[in-house]
Amino acid sequence: MSKELIRLSGLCMAYEGKDVLKSIDLSIADKEFLTLLGPSGCGKTTTLRIIGGFETPRAGDVFFDGERINDVPAYKRNINTVFQKYALFPHLNVFENIAFGLRVQKLPEEEIRSRVREMLEVVSLPGFEKRKVHSLSGGQQQRIAIARALVNRPRVLLLDEPLGALDLKLRKEMQSELKTIQRNLGITFVYVTHDQEEALSMSDTVVVMHEGIILQKGTPQDIYNEPANAFVADFIGEANIINGRMPEDRTVNFERRSFACLDGGFAPNEAVDVVIRPEDIDICPASDDLVCGTVESVTFKGVHYEIVVDCDGYKWYVHTTDFCPEGSYVGLRLGPDDIHIMPKMFKNTTNFLACEATDETTLYFPALDCELECEGMCFEKGARFNAELPTRALDITSEDIAHFTANLESMIYKGRYNEFIVAADSGDRLIFRSNADAQVGRRVGIRIDFAKVLLNPAEDMPDEN
């Protein structure tokens, strides 16, 4: 294992009163290819800029090879940066673009020529010395930007989404070339991207960030196979994420049935996130002991089919080499080692509401001031429950058939669905996911699907706080 080269200790940063980094601690080894991965606004570029000396943290320290460098300006750090916009000098040819930093240092002409030619070999562009940069393709310009950064022989190269401006084919080619360059030169690369495929294919270490914190650090294999929480699992590849409860160790309840699993250590009846990768699901003939649903779509992906199975409103993603026609009714087989149990990262991914039976088939929710007819049920009048309303138990509908109305406070596009937060008149906020569309700030009708509601006797409900 290489020795530590960079250490970030308690880094905090804020812009206009909003926290961007929240006490970041991170160690980066010498000669390591480390990638900061996360959605836009998670703090990864700010972290990179602090390492490079372009930003000063509000709190915390940056150490380089054991020395605190908070007050060392960017140009005095043995660190160079490549940005998404290559910032090449249009009036200079390729040779002079690469040689620019060496000329600033006033190195001998012979050494400048030798080092420029060396870098052109490294980036596979020998003989391009006299070319104008505007005559180069995007991939060639990107390589020149890398050569210009490397010609000064930094110990660390920072790369801020450098492949973002390239088309898909060029991006894949450059991913391979960047890893080769890093290995051949034996220097530390710190890479920023929101593309999980880039992170997994190039990195020795991946650091997943979200809202100014580090959620997980590990090898690409660790991040994919053993994600720390549901956010990491969902961000790194496809994942089916279902609300569940752990009645006891190695048993989890979801989809109205119990499953054996390999996890334990949770409080009795603790709410958890159940994560199942699409490739870990076997499609079988439907039967009573399986989760069953209807095949909604089938997409051929070359080496496998991506199949969406609608199971009582939840869309299961399955990757399989077996073809299943659309409309077929199938079962999903899950083994204990296919089911990964994780603590809930966000407490508000399930809605918890108190309710009371007003007659044998009706529940009243005081916080929503609404009644819910529950077909097929037989309640004792006055019985009190704590109801779990998963994110798929609610949906936007027209007010004439809604169970209650609420103010729509936010709508966030998540790729497969929109995530909504609404505020009831009582002030209670509820979160749910839907393919519906609505305007934030408006009043919307909400309907509850009782088939997806879990009822717990009030005295048996654990404290969610």
C-alpha positions, 0 to 999 in steps of 0.5 A, a space after each residue: 500500500 502506497 503511503 499517504 500523500 494528501 489528507 483532508 481533515 475536517 474540511 467545511 465550506 459554505 457559499 452564501 450561507 449554504 453548507 457545501 462541505 460538512 467536515 470532510 475527512 479523506 486520505 489519498 495515497 501516493 500514486 493512487 487513482 481516486 475518483 470523487 463521485 456524486 450528483 451535481 451539487 454534492 461538493 466534489 468539485 469544491 473538494 477538488 478546488 480546495 486541494 488545488 488551492 483555488 478555494 480556501 476552506 471555511 474550516 479544516 486543513 489540507 496536508 500534502 506529504 505531511 505539510 499543512 498547505 492551507 496558505 500555500 497558493 495554487 501556483 506553488 503547490 506540486 499539483 496541476 489541474 485539467 478542467 472540462 473546458 481545456 483552456 488551451 491558448 488558441 494563438 499558440 500551436 500545440 508545442 507552445 501550449 504544452 511548453 507554456 509552463 516550462 517557459 514561465 519557469 525559464 527552463 533551457 530550450 533544450 530541456 523544454 523541447 525534450 519534455 514537450 516531445 516526451 509528453 506528446 509520446 505519453 498522450 499518443 500525439 507525436 508529430 503534432 508540435 506545429 498543429 494549431 489547437 483549433 484544428 484538433 478534435 475534442 479528444 486531441 485537445 483534451 490530450 494536449 490539456 493533459 500533456 500541458 498539465 503533466 509536463 511540469 511533472 506534478 505529483 498530483 493531477 486533478 481532473 474536473 470532469 475532463 471527458 464531459 465535452 466528448 462524445 460517447 466513443 471518445 469518452 470510452 477511449 480516453 477512459 482507457 488512455 487516462 488510466 494507462 497514463 496514470 499507471 505509466 507515470 506513477 503519479 496521483 490522479 484525483 478525478 471528479 465525475 458524476 458518471 458511475 461507469 467512468 468511476 468504476 472503470 478507471 479508479 483504484 478508489 471511489 469516494 461517493 459524496 452526497 450533500 457535502 458528506 462522504 457516504 462511502 469510500 472503497 474499491 469499485 468492487 466494494 462500492 458496487 457489491 457492498 454499498 453502504 446505504 440505499 443512496 449509494 446502491 441506487 447511484 452506482 448501477 441499477 438497484 431495486 430498493 424496497 421498504 422493509 422491516 427486520 422482525 429478527 436477525 436474518 429475516 426481513 419483511 417486504 412485499 407482504 411476506 417474509 424472506 430469509 437474508 444474511 443480515 442482522 444487528 438491527 433493532 426488532 421491527 426496525 425499518 430498513 431499506 432492502 436492496 436487490 440488484 437486477 442481475 440477482 433476480 431469477 424469473 420463474 413461473 408464478 407461484 404463491 411462494 414468490 413475488 409475482 407480477 406482469 412483465 411490462 417491458 423487455 429491452 434487449 441489451 446485447 448480453 442480457 434482457 432488461 425486463 421491468 416487472 410490475 408487482 402491485 405497482 412497484 416496478 422491478 428491474 431484472 437483468 436476465 439472459 432468458 426472454 420473457 414476453 411482455 404481458 406474461 405473469 411471472 414469479 421473482 425468486 430471491 435467495 438469501 444472498 441476493 437480499 441486502 439490508 441497509 439502515 435507512 439513510 433518510 427517515 422520511 422515505 416512509 410516511 408514518 401516520 396514526 389512524 383509528 378504525 371508525 367502523 369495520 372497514 374504515 380508517 380515519 387519519 386525523 393528520 390528513 382529516 380523511 377517511 379511507 375505505 379498506 375493502 376486505 378488512 374487518 376492524 374493531 371500532 376504535 382500534 388504533 394503528 400506526 400506518 406505514 405509507 411507503 412512497 408508492 402508496 400515494 399518488 397524485 390524482 384529481 381532487 374529485 376522487 382524492 382522499 385528501 388535498 395538500 400543497 405540493 412543496 417540491 418535485 425532483 426528477 429521479 430518472 425513473 420517477 418524480 419524487 414529491 413532498 407535499 404538506 397536509 393542512 395539519 403541517 405533516 409532510 409526506 413523501 412519495 414517488 410517481 410518474 405524475 407531473 404537477 406544478 410546485 406551489 399548487 394544491 393537489 389531490 392525493 389518493 392512498 392505495 390501501 393495498 400498499 399500506 402496512 398497519 401496526 397496532 399502536 402499541 407495537 410500533 417502534 419509535 422512529 426517532 
